Amino acid sequence: MITSAKHLIGDYKAFPIKKEALKLKGVKQYKMLLPAKDKTDFIANLHSKLDRAMTMVFVNRKDTATTLQ
């Protein structure tokens, strides 16, 4: 049983980052709450209207990713 990340990684150095430094200018994040039956159509429609080179869509299942593709 592995009890810590240090057990896996060994000796490592941590570089704490201030929360303000994590925000990138021009990056927008959206969270939409939709009924399950409407999500795929909504994402496909939204994705077709955005610059695809600048869009990331996160899904929790491979079949959902395949459907959106």
DSSP file (Angstrom, degrees, kcal/mol; ACC not computed):
  #  RESIDUE AA STRUCTURE BP1 BP2  ACC     N-H-->O    O-->H-N    N-H-->O    O-->H-N    TCO  KAPPA ALPHA  PHI   PSI    X-CA   Y-CA   Z-CA
    1    1 A M              0   0    0      0, 0.0     2,-0.5     0, 0.0     0, 0.0   0.000 360.0 360.0 360.0 128.5    0.0    0.0    0.0
    2    2 A I        -     0   0    0      1,-0.1     3,-0.1     5,-0.0     0, 0.0  -0.740 360.0-177.0 -88.1 128.8    1.4    3.4   -1.0
    3    3 A T        +     0   0    0     -2,-0.5     2,-0.3     1,-0.2    -1,-0.1   0.634  59.9  11.5-103.9 -15.6    0.9    6.0    1.7
    4    4 A S     >  -     0   0    0      1,-0.1     4,-0.8     0, 0.0     3,-0.4  -0.993  65.2-114.9-157.5 162.1    2.3    9.1    0.1
    5    5 A A  H >> S+     0   0    0     -2,-0.3     4,-2.7     1,-0.2     3,-0.6   0.831 113.6  63.9 -66.4 -32.3    3.4   10.8   -3.2
    6    6 A K  H 3> S+     0   0    0      1,-0.2     4,-2.8     2,-0.2    -1,-0.2   0.849  95.1  59.6 -61.4 -33.4    6.9   11.0   -1.7
    7    7 A H  H 34 S+     0   0    0     -3,-0.4    -1,-0.2     1,-0.2    -2,-0.2   0.870 113.4  37.6 -61.1 -37.1    7.0    7.2   -1.6
    8    8 A L  H << S+     0   0    0     -4,-0.8    -2,-0.2    -3,-0.6    -1,-0.2   0.880 126.7  34.1 -80.0 -41.6    6.5    7.2   -5.4
    9    9 A I  H  < S-     0   0    0     -4,-2.7     2,-0.3     1,-0.2    -3,-0.2   0.797  88.1-158.2 -89.5 -31.6    8.6   10.2   -6.4
   10   10 A G     <  +     0   0    0     -4,-2.8     2,-0.4    -5,-0.3    -1,-0.2  -0.666  62.6   7.4  84.9-143.4   11.4   10.1   -3.8
   11   11 A D  S    S+     0   0    0     -2,-0.3     2,-0.3    -4,-0.1    -4,-0.0  -0.619  81.6 160.9 -77.1 125.8   13.3   13.3   -3.1
   12   12 A Y        -     0   0    0     -2,-0.4     2,-0.4     2,-0.0    -2,-0.0  -0.914  35.5-125.8-140.4 165.0   11.6   16.2   -4.9
   13   13 A K        -     0   0    0     -2,-0.3     2,-0.4     2,-0.0    -2,-0.0  -0.948  20.1-145.1-115.2 136.5   11.4   20.0   -4.7
   14   14 A A        -     0   0    0     -2,-0.4    -2,-0.0     2,-0.0     0, 0.0  -0.818   6.3-163.1-101.0 140.3    8.2   21.9   -4.4
   15   15 A F        -     0   0    0     -2,-0.4    -2,-0.0     2,-0.0     2,-0.0  -0.834  15.4-149.1-122.4  91.2    7.6   25.2   -6.0
   16   16 A P        -     0   0    0      0, 0.0     2,-0.4     0, 0.0    -2,-0.0  -0.341  10.8-156.3 -62.3 138.5    4.6   26.9   -4.4
   17   17 A I        -     0   0    0     -2,-0.0     2,-0.1     2,-0.0     5,-0.1  -0.965  17.3-119.9-119.4 131.2    2.7   29.2   -6.8
   18   18 A K    >>  -     0   0    0     -2,-0.4     3,-1.2     1,-0.1     4,-0.6  -0.411  24.6-120.5 -67.4 145.4    0.6   32.1   -5.7
   19   19 A K  G >4 S+     0   0    0      1,-0.3     3,-1.2     2,-0.2     4,-0.4   0.844 111.9  59.4 -57.1 -36.3   -3.0   31.8   -6.7
   20   20 A E  G >4 S+     0   0    0      1,-0.3     3,-0.9     2,-0.2    -1,-0.3   0.812  98.4  59.5 -63.5 -29.8   -2.9   35.0   -8.7
   21   21 A A  G <4 S+     0   0    0     -3,-1.2    -1,-0.3     1,-0.2    -2,-0.2   0.652  93.8  66.0 -74.9 -14.9   -0.1   33.6  -10.9
   22   22 A L  G << S+     0   0    0     -3,-1.2     2,-0.5    -4,-0.6    -1,-0.2   0.655  80.5  92.8 -81.0 -15.8   -2.3   30.8  -12.0
   23   23 A K    <   -     0   0    0     -3,-0.9     2,-0.4    -4,-0.4    -3,-0.0  -0.676  64.4-154.6 -84.2 126.3   -4.7   33.1  -13.9
   24   24 A L    >   -     0   0    0     -2,-0.5     3,-1.5     3,-0.1     2,-0.1  -0.832  21.4-113.3-101.5 137.1   -3.9   33.6  -17.5
   25   25 A K  T 3  S+     0   0    0     -2,-0.4     3,-0.1     1,-0.2    -1,-0.0  -0.443 100.3  16.8 -67.0 136.3   -4.9   36.7  -19.3
   26   26 A G  T 3  S+     0   0    0      1,-0.3     2,-0.5    -2,-0.1    -1,-0.2   0.417  93.4 124.1  84.3  -2.2   -7.5   36.1  -22.0
   27   27 A V    <   -     0   0    0     -3,-1.5     2,-0.4     2,-0.0    -1,-0.3  -0.809  39.1-171.3 -95.6 128.5   -8.5   32.6  -20.7
   28   28 A K        -     0   0    0     -2,-0.5     2,-0.4    -3,-0.1    -3,-0.0  -0.941   5.7-163.8-119.4 141.2  -12.1   32.1  -20.0
   29   29 A Q        -     0   0    0     -2,-0.4     2,-0.4     2,-0.0    -2,-0.0  -0.984   6.7-170.1-126.3 135.2  -13.7   29.2  -18.2
   30   30 A Y        -     0   0    0     -2,-0.4     2,-0.4     2,-0.0    -2,-0.0  -0.933  11.2-164.1-124.6 146.8  -17.3   28.3  -18.2
   31   31 A K        -     0   0    0     -2,-0.4     2,-0.5     2,-0.0    -2,-0.0  -0.984  13.0-169.3-129.3 121.0  -19.4   25.8  -16.3
   32   32 A M        -     0   0    0     -2,-0.4     2,-0.7     2,-0.0    -2,-0.0  -0.923  13.3-150.4-114.1 132.6  -22.8   25.0  -17.7
   33   33 A L        +     0   0    0     -2,-0.5    -2,-0.0     6,-0.0     3,-0.0  -0.899  34.3 156.0-102.3 112.3  -25.4   23.0  -15.8
   34   34 A L        -     0   0    0     -2,-0.7     5,-0.1     2,-0.0     2,-0.1  -0.917  50.0 -90.7-132.8 155.6  -27.6   21.3  -18.3
   35   35 A P    >>  -     0   0    0      0, 0.0     3,-2.0     0, 0.0     4,-0.9  -0.434  45.1-114.1 -61.6 144.9  -29.9   18.2  -18.4
   36   36 A A  H >> S+     0   0    0      1,-0.3     3,-0.6     2,-0.2     4,-0.5   0.831 114.7  58.1 -52.6 -38.0  -27.8   15.2  -19.5
   37   37 A K  H 34 S+     0   0    0      1,-0.2     4,-0.3     2,-0.1    -1,-0.3   0.706 109.3  45.1 -68.9 -18.7  -29.8   14.8  -22.7
   38   38 A D  H <> S+     0   0    0     -3,-2.0     4,-2.2     2,-0.1    -1,-0.2   0.575  90.2  84.7 -99.7 -12.2  -28.9   18.3  -23.8
   39   39 A K  H <X S+     0   0    0     -4,-0.9     4,-2.8    -3,-0.6     5,-0.3   0.922  88.1  48.0 -62.4 -49.2  -25.2   18.4  -23.0
   40   40 A T  H  X S+     0   0    0     -4,-0.5     4,-2.5     1,-0.2     5,-0.2   0.923 114.7  45.6 -61.2 -45.9  -23.8   16.8  -26.2
   41   41 A D  H  > S+     0   0    0     -4,-0.3     4,-2.3     2,-0.2    -1,-0.2   0.900 113.4  50.5 -63.8 -40.5  -25.8   19.0  -28.5
   42   42 A F  H  X S+     0   0    0     -4,-2.2     4,-2.7     2,-0.2     5,-0.2   0.935 112.6  45.4 -63.2 -47.3  -24.9   22.1  -26.5
   43   43 A I  H  X S+     0   0    0     -4,-2.8     4,-3.0     2,-0.2     5,-0.2   0.918 113.3  49.8 -64.7 -43.7  -21.2   21.4  -26.5
   44   44 A A  H  X S+     0   0    0     -4,-2.5     4,-1.7    -5,-0.3    -1,-0.2   0.911 113.7  46.2 -61.3 -42.6  -21.2   20.5  -30.2
   45   45 A N  H  X S+     0   0    0     -4,-2.3     4,-0.7    -5,-0.2    -2,-0.2   0.927 115.2  45.9 -65.9 -45.8  -23.0   23.8  -31.1
   46   46 A L  H >X S+     0   0    0     -4,-2.7     3,-1.0     1,-0.2     4,-0.8   0.920 111.5  52.3 -63.1 -44.4  -20.8   25.9  -28.9
   47   47 A H  H >< S+     0   0    0     -4,-3.0     3,-0.6     1,-0.3    -1,-0.2   0.840 103.9  56.9 -63.5 -33.7  -17.6   24.3  -30.2
   48   48 A S  H 3< S+     0   0    0     -4,-1.7    -1,-0.3     1,-0.2    -2,-0.2   0.727 108.4  48.1 -70.1 -19.9  -18.7   25.0  -33.8
   49   49 A K  H << S+     0   0    0     -3,-1.0    -1,-0.2    -4,-0.7     2,-0.2   0.574 103.2  73.6 -95.9 -10.8  -18.9   28.7  -33.0
   50   50 A L  S << S-     0   0    0     -4,-0.8     2,-0.8    -3,-0.6     5,-0.1  -0.612  96.6 -92.1-103.0 162.3  -15.6   29.0  -31.3
   51   51 A D    >   -     0   0    0     -2,-0.2     3,-2.0     1,-0.2    -2,-0.1  -0.631  37.0-152.8 -70.1 110.4  -12.0   29.1  -32.6
   52   52 A R  G >  S+     0   0    0     -2,-0.8     3,-1.3     1,-0.3    -1,-0.2   0.769  90.0  63.2 -63.1 -27.4  -11.2   25.4  -32.3
   53   53 A A  G 3  S+     0   0    0      1,-0.3    -1,-0.3    -3,-0.0    -2,-0.1   0.693 109.8  41.9 -69.0 -15.5   -7.5   26.0  -31.9
   54   54 A M  G <  S+     0   0    0     -3,-2.0     2,-0.4     2,-0.0    -1,-0.3   0.113  98.0  94.9-117.3  20.5   -8.3   27.9  -28.7
   55   55 A T    <   -     0   0    0     -3,-1.3     2,-0.4    -5,-0.1    -8,-0.0  -0.936  44.0-175.2-122.5 135.7  -10.9   25.5  -27.2
   56   56 A M        -     0   0    0     -2,-0.4     2,-0.5     2,-0.0    -3,-0.0  -0.996   4.6-169.5-124.9 134.3  -10.6   22.7  -24.7
   57   57 A V        -     0   0    0     -2,-0.4     2,-0.5     2,-0.0    -2,-0.0  -0.989   7.5-156.7-123.6 124.3  -13.5   20.5  -23.7
   58   58 A F        +     0   0    0     -2,-0.5     2,-0.3     2,-0.0    -2,-0.0  -0.865  15.9 174.3-102.6 131.9  -13.2   18.2  -20.8
   59   59 A V        -     0   0    0     -2,-0.5     3,-0.0     1,-0.0    -2,-0.0  -0.875  31.6-136.9-129.4 164.1  -15.5   15.1  -20.5
   60   60 A N  S    S+     0   0    0     -2,-0.3     2,-0.3     1,-0.1    -2,-0.0   0.391  81.7  51.5-105.8   4.8  -15.5   12.2  -18.1
   61   61 A R     >  -     0   0    0      1,-0.1     4,-1.7     0, 0.0     3,-0.2  -0.999  69.7-134.2-142.9 145.4  -16.0    9.3  -20.5
   62   62 A K  H  > S+     0   0    0     -2,-0.3     4,-2.5     1,-0.2     5,-0.2   0.888 107.4  55.4 -62.9 -40.4  -14.4    8.1  -23.7
   63   63 A D  H  > S+     0   0    0      1,-0.2     4,-2.3     2,-0.2    -1,-0.2   0.848 105.8  52.5 -65.6 -31.4  -17.6    7.5  -25.5
   64   64 A T  H  > S+     0   0    0      2,-0.2     4,-2.4     1,-0.2    -1,-0.2   0.917 109.9  48.6 -67.1 -42.6  -18.6   11.1  -24.8
   65   65 A A  H  X S+     0   0    0     -4,-1.7     4,-2.1     2,-0.2    -2,-0.2   0.907 111.6  49.9 -62.2 -41.9  -15.3   12.3  -26.3
   66   66 A T  H  < S+     0   0    0     -4,-2.5    -2,-0.2     2,-0.2    -1,-0.2   0.914 110.4  50.1 -63.4 -43.6  -15.9   10.1  -29.3
   67   67 A T  H  < S+     0   0    0     -4,-2.3    -2,-0.2     1,-0.2    -1,-0.2   0.915 112.0  47.3 -61.5 -44.1  -19.4   11.4  -29.8
   68   68 A L  H  <        0   0    0     -4,-2.4    -1,-0.2     1,-0.3    -2,-0.2   0.851 360.0 360.0 -67.5 -33.8  -18.2   15.0  -29.7
   69   69 A Q     <        0   0    0     -4,-2.1    -1,-0.3    -5,-0.2    -2,-0.2   0.515 360.0 360.0 -63.0 360.0  -15.4   14.4  -32.1
